[in-house]
């Protein structure tokens, strides 16, 4: 089992590119298809902490679920944002690569090289 994890969506080109980049650099990460294996609140909070961002910064704002969950209201609390991501994991920005206490979003994919 690898000490590097990627939260991956195989239908996303950036996610596929990031996984390929890791593999090209000799890394075989643990792959979590987060649309099938949705992280719980504690896991999402830990990932957000490792990224050094707020829950709102992890949101995909162009998804229909963004408005459906009322997330375009800037007053929505962080816990409510996390619950919305659990209910609709499409809202989670991707891909996310984690190594130890560090994480990066693979947009662009090369950003993940900073932590491997």
ChimeraX attribute file (.defattr): number of C-alpha atoms within 10 A of each C-alpha:
attribute: neighborCount
match mode: 1-to-1
recipient: residues
	/A:1	7
	/A:2	10
	/A:3	12
	/A:4	19
	/A:5	19
	/A:6	27
	/A:7	25
	/A:8	23
	/A:9	22
	/A:10	14
	/A:11	8
	/A:12	12
	/A:13	11
	/A:14	19
	/A:15	24
	/A:16	16
	/A:17	18
	/A:18	27
	/A:19	26
	/A:20	15
	/A:21	17
	/A:22	20
	/A:23	12
	/A:24	10
	/A:25	11
	/A:26	10
	/A:27	16
	/A:28	17
	/A:29	19
	/A:30	16
	/A:31	15
	/A:32	16
	/A:33	15
	/A:34	18
	/A:35	17
	/A:36	9
	/A:37	10
	/A:38	19
	/A:39	18
	/A:40	13
	/A:41	14
	/A:42	10
	/A:43	11
	/A:44	19
	/A:45	17
	/A:46	13
	/A:47	22
	/A:48	19
	/A:49	15
	/A:50	16
	/A:51	20
	/A:52	13
	/A:53	11
	/A:54	13
	/A:55	21
	/A:56	18
	/A:57	13
	/A:58	21
	/A:59	21
	/A:60	17
	/A:61	16
	/A:62	9
	/A:63	13
	/A:64	11
	/A:65	18
	/A:66	20
	/A:67	12
	/A:68	10
	/A:69	17
	/A:70	14
	/A:71	18
	/A:72	12
	/A:73	10
	/A:74	8
	/A:75	8
	/A:76	13
	/A:77	12
	/A:78	13
	/A:79	12
	/A:80	14
	/A:81	21
	/A:82	24
	/A:83	15
	/A:84	21
	/A:85	26
	/A:86	19
	/A:87	14
	/A:88	16
	/A:89	20
	/A:90	20
	/A:91	22
	/A:92	25
	/A:93	19
	/A:94	23
	/A:95	28
	/A:96	24
	/A:97	30
	/A:98	23
	/A:99	17
	/A:100	11
	/A:101	11
	/A:102	17
	/A:103	25
	/A:104	25
	/A:105	22
	/A:106	23
	/A:107	16
	/A:108	13
	/A:109	21
	/A:110	14
	/A:111	15
	/A:112	24
	/A:113	14
	/A:114	9
	/A:115	14
	/A:116	17
